[in-house]
Amino acid sequence: MDFEQIIRRSADPCKRLLASASVWRNRPMQPRDSLPGHLLFPFRFHDPLTRKWTTARYKAERYVIAETYAEWELIGLPEIRHGDDWAAGFNPMR
């Protein structure tokens, strides 16, 4: 049994999602209403100018990454943001 099969059988849904993402990387994924909140992934992308892989300074949803970059790869587990804190955004007065 290889590493991805072990992760897919794991009870943690985030690890299973990451395993499926590594298999299906560089393929667009539309947002789904059934997911709890927004899944923001850390990722890296291939910069065609420097010909190097660059770690992004922000986290984004998979379909946004796929629309923005031609070559990309997820490098960690997603951060789950729910509607309450997602809508609040940045507030410098907090």
Contacts in CASP RR format, 6 or more apart in sequence:
PFRMAT RR
TARGET T0000
AUTHOR 0000-0000-0000
METHOD contacts of the structure
MODEL  1
MDFEQIIRRSADPCKRLLASASVWRNRPMQPRDSLPGHLLFPFRFHDPLT
RKWTTARYKAERYVIAETYAEWELIGLPEIRHGDDWAAGFNPMR
4 19 0 8 1.000
4 22 0 8 1.000
4 23 0 8 1.000
7 15 0 8 1.000
7 16 0 8 1.000
7 18 0 8 1.000
7 19 0 8 1.000
8 16 0 8 1.000
8 19 0 8 1.000
8 20 0 8 1.000
10 16 0 8 1.000
14 77 0 8 1.000
14 78 0 8 1.000
14 80 0 8 1.000
15 77 0 8 1.000
17 39 0 8 1.000
17 78 0 8 1.000
18 74 0 8 1.000
18 76 0 8 1.000
18 77 0 8 1.000
18 78 0 8 1.000
21 41 0 8 1.000
21 62 0 8 1.000
21 74 0 8 1.000
22 73 0 8 1.000
22 74 0 8 1.000
25 72 0 8 1.000
25 73 0 8 1.000
25 74 0 8 1.000
26 66 0 8 1.000
26 70 0 8 1.000
26 71 0 8 1.000
26 72 0 8 1.000
26 73 0 8 1.000
27 66 0 8 1.000
28 62 0 8 1.000
28 63 0 8 1.000
28 66 0 8 1.000
28 67 0 8 1.000
29 62 0 8 1.000
29 63 0 8 1.000
29 66 0 8 1.000
30 63 0 8 1.000
31 61 0 8 1.000
31 63 0 8 1.000
36 80 0 8 1.000
36 82 0 8 1.000
37 80 0 8 1.000
37 81 0 8 1.000
37 82 0 8 1.000
37 83 0 8 1.000
37 86 0 8 1.000
38 61 0 8 1.000
38 80 0 8 1.000
38 81 0 8 1.000
38 82 0 8 1.000
38 83 0 8 1.000
38 86 0 8 1.000
39 61 0 8 1.000
39 62 0 8 1.000
39 78 0 8 1.000
39 79 0 8 1.000
39 80 0 8 1.000
40 59 0 8 1.000
40 60 0 8 1.000
40 61 0 8 1.000
40 78 0 8 1.000
40 79 0 8 1.000
40 80 0 8 1.000
40 81 0 8 1.000
41 59 0 8 1.000
41 60 0 8 1.000
41 61 0 8 1.000
41 62 0 8 1.000
41 65 0 8 1.000
41 74 0 8 1.000
41 76 0 8 1.000
41 78 0 8 1.000
41 79 0 8 1.000
42 55 0 8 1.000
42 56 0 8 1.000
42 59 0 8 1.000
42 74 0 8 1.000
42 75 0 8 1.000
42 76 0 8 1.000
42 79 0 8 1.000
43 55 0 8 1.000
43 56 0 8 1.000
43 59 0 8 1.000
43 60 0 8 1.000
43 65 0 8 1.000
43 72 0 8 1.000
43 73 0 8 1.000
43 74 0 8 1.000
43 75 0 8 1.000
44 53 0 8 1.000
44 54 0 8 1.000
44 55 0 8 1.000
44 56 0 8 1.000
44 72 0 8 1.000
44 73 0 8 1.000
44 75 0 8 1.000
45 53 0 8 1.000
45 54 0 8 1.000
45 56 0 8 1.000
45 65 0 8 1.000
45 68 0 8 1.000
45 69 0 8 1.000
45 71 0 8 1.000
45 72 0 8 1.000
45 73 0 8 1.000
46 52 0 8 1.000
46 53 0 8 1.000
46 54 0 8 1.000
46 69 0 8 1.000
46 70 0 8 1.000
46 71 0 8 1.000
46 72 0 8 1.000
47 53 0 8 1.000
47 54 0 8 1.000
48 70 0 8 1.000
53 73 0 8 1.000
55 75 0 8 1.000
59 78 0 8 1.000
59 79 0 8 1.000
60 68 0 8 1.000
62 74 0 8 1.000
65 72 0 8 1.000
66 72 0 8 1.000
END
